[in-house]
């Protein structure tokens, strides 16, 4: 860092933001009888080989009960230096514990805030600061102790940016910006990308402002800015990068070494299985990948990463989808099941009118195509009983198809109709594909309808059509369900919380664990995943138009509809039921995401409601909370300002408004993200099951392509998949994103038991944890119920993506396909 001064100023109640904690009081009068001592402990993390801060770092505390007449703030203690610390080393991280003694004058009162200053040449990561003090309270603005009023005000003012200036590494400043950092014009016109956000044509949530140029000399850098309190710990970051290197070396390096960079295809399905073989592990012995990473990360971080690689031997198992039965993915029943229990279970909806129609087109699927395949029901009966479902990836893609086609892929828009059978499995009925070609409709597109077949050649064509549907769903999942609906939409809430809710505010305390590291993860994503030429553009069929498409679908986004009951009701997967505490009643029970999700939703809703009831007496107390009102106004008008004029936003004038908003926000950051993230390797880690792009269309009879298909349908299918390099890159990404890290803190847990001293809150939180533990048992029972066929399916993959893992004290890192972390973090 350019300056040796790194100031971390925090109120007493901010401990979650910089991982400090406060325990019970034990102030001792010293031997002279004229001053008192407050004992404490500070724990820091820093890289091995770098000296600790020692006397260059100091700690002071402010009184929460006695005002200094000269400053009109709480009295300030003397300084305590960090010295004579005890160090220990684990993995690539060195941890040092310092015991401190703070001298205060008689009549100092109770400590209420603390000040830490670092004048050392190296930055350190403050893991925790434990002050031995009598209270650890939250205050609504109107109930703030007089000694802390000015400090509370100053703290918030110091965090708010004004839209100017370049952020330095040590700046604790929060501000908003549009997505103007995705392009890389220095690499040429093909790397220019439109600005997202700030316009009617390309609306988008705001990101954290850095004031820094997007790139330097056309290169990427992982040394990106986020406020220090939002950064991943050194251990977590080095662990994440080390895993990415090893995944890249395992899946990608052998392909890069053995093949020219062309459109080489897999020769057989066995050829794809070999990607997971341990024989490939010898490729990781080389240093080419790590040496390339060296260019993008700070020197010390690179040392930490190489240390982790040397000590941790990561294994890459077969994806679950082919572990028990290597061909179950081909079955229609498994194809339908993944829409209810796979990695993207939030798109399917019940069809309420026929033929299906979107904003631009009406479907070419006719009643005669499906009425013979409804298990004895008439078409009218099936519609009346809500038994026909649709996976719709059609109209929103149409404006982009020709542009994508010009980039060398074979894109389709799709509609898939399915029938809900008596055993609650979904039977595919028809697939409609629209793609650029000789026109049979008014917009210059070709449309074909495919029906399920049993005979060899028609069945192979049907399999190709299903692959195009899976390709659509893969891109929608990655760009919308995962990135937009969790990562991107939550970031404005984080920024508004830091800028408008004091760390003394109870709602700040409630939300902070659910915001941990998300801004840093998003900043890294803008650097390597969603940027021009980034991994998603290289692997998804949407290519360079990926984020533009994401912006287009943000136009349809509504925060209130991200509440799970509202989402299920909108998609006609459940009925509204006001007497039901869940708010909705499932139309059929064997919808694993919906059923488990409503249980988790209810647990979160109860916990959030209990928490709010402790601090808010009535609706008036919400309406008069100046910080909450400023917070909500900033989210609506700035953070999601492109949608500020839409009428669905609540007014935030009642306790019900607050509870619903907070429940939805916690749901998105924890359970929703877990459900769409941690199953990616299980399903998309095997390209034939969920290809990310197609290099061929389904061939039409009478064409050269159809003749090629007839010679060897399996070969045609393999040639249609992403080439070896693209597929290997995609698998490596799925592996990295699906892996839990060793520092994960799960829903129903807190990083420290001293996170608050309010006994009512602690009791309610323990009730929350207990309810989650009960759900774990229930989920395992459901997975073992043979009548709930969608819980495992033909591939024998149990649905555990919403299994909380709240009982884990220390969860090992790895791909577990279960567990709900508190936040959207690496």
Beta strands, then each sheet from edge to edge (+ up, - down):
strand 1: 6-11
strand 2: 21-23
strand 3: 28-29
strand 4: 35-47
strand 5: 57-68
strand 6: 73-76
strand 7: 80-81
strand 8: 86-90
strand 9: 93-105
strand 10: 111-118
strand 11: 125-132
strand 12: 176-177
strand 13: 207-208
strand 14: 349-350
strand 15: 388-393
strand 16: 412-420
strand 17: 426-436
strand 18: 445-450
strand 19: 574-576
strand 20: 584-586
sheet 1: 1+ 10- 5+ 6-
sheet 2: 1+ 10- 5+ 7-
sheet 3: 2+ 11+ 4- 3+
sheet 4: 2+ 11+ 4- 9+ 8-
sheet 5: 12+ 13-
sheet 6: 14+ 15- 16+ 17- 18+
sheet 7: 19+ 20-
end
